[in-house]
Amino acid sequence: MKHRFPLNSHFAKCEDFPNGIVSRRAIREATAKHGEWGASLNAWYKIAKNADWKNFAEVRNGWKNLDVVGRFVVFDISHRCRLIATIKYRWRMVYVRRILSHAEYDEKEWQK
């Protein structure tokens, strides 16, 4: 069977693209509510968007203050807030689930 659009070297592979960030909106909303978080969250966004993370070890190399909690990766953003995300390494997608103050995070409601 002949392919209608044969793949060749002119087509970029998935690996050639940086991470996709799903919910830039969460970052905008957190920044609108807590203006002091804006610069730190935008810096995280730029790093994450341009990263080529294939596993958690690579994430840790690029961002030292983070933990795995269940199926989530929790980024400590400049000791101001916590960004809770799910990372699908295979598809190079970062899904921002929540952005919380440290007090909100400590309540553990987000885990339910």
N, C-alpha and C positions, 0 to 999 in steps of 0.2 A: 504494500500500500504506500503510495506516494503522499508525503505530507504536503498540505497546502502551503504551510509556512515552514520550510525546513530550518532546523536549528543549526547555526554555524557560529563562527567566531564573532560575527557582527552583533549577536544578541548577548546582552549582559546576563550573567548568572545571578542568582539570588545573593550569593556571597558578595557581590559587588556593591550592594546597597547598604547604607547605614540602618540602624534600628529605627523602627516606627514607634512613635509614642502615641498610645491611645489614652487619651483624655488630657489634652492640653487645657481643656475647659476646667478641670479640677485645679490646675495650677493658677489659671486666671481667677477663679472664684476664691481660692485661698489667699491670693495676693490682694484681691479687692477687700477681703475681710481683715487681713493682717498685712498691711502695707510693708511692715518691717521684714516680712519674709520674702518679698519680691525679688530682690537681687540674688538671694541664695537659691531660691527655686528656679529662677531663670538660668543661673549658672549650672544647676543640676540638669536642667532640660537640655542645654547645649552639649554638655558632656555625654548624656545618655543618647541623644539623637545621633551623635557622631561616633559613638562607640561601636565596636564590633565584638560584642560579648558572645562567646560560645558556651560559657558555663559560669557557675558562681565564682570560681577562682579568678576568672578574668574580671568579673564585676568588682571583686574585692581589691584587685590590683589597681583599679581606677578610682575606687571610692572606699576609703578605709573604714568609715563609721557606718557599718551596716550589719544586719543579722538576718538569718533565715528564721521565720516563725511560721511553722506549718508549711503551707504552700506559698507563703508570701516572702518577699524580700523587703525588709524595712530599712530605709535609708534615714540616717540621722542627718538632717540638713542644717549644717552650721550651728548645731546645738540650739536651734530655734524651733524646729518642728520635725515631725516624722512623716515621711512619704512612704506609703504602703503600696507595693506593686506586685504584680505577677509578671514574670518574665518567661516568654516562650522563646527559648534560645533557637530552636529549629527554624522558626519563622522570623526571628529577629524583631520581635514585638515586645514592647513594655506596656503593660496595662496598669495605669495609675488607678488604684482602688480608693484610697483615702489619703488626705493630708490632714494631720492632726497636731495639735499642740502636745507637748510632753504630758501635760495633765490629762488631756483627753485620751491619749494613747495608754496611759497607765490605768485608766478605768477598764480597759480590755473589752469594751462593748463592741469594738470593731471586729473582734474575732468571732462573733456570733453569726 
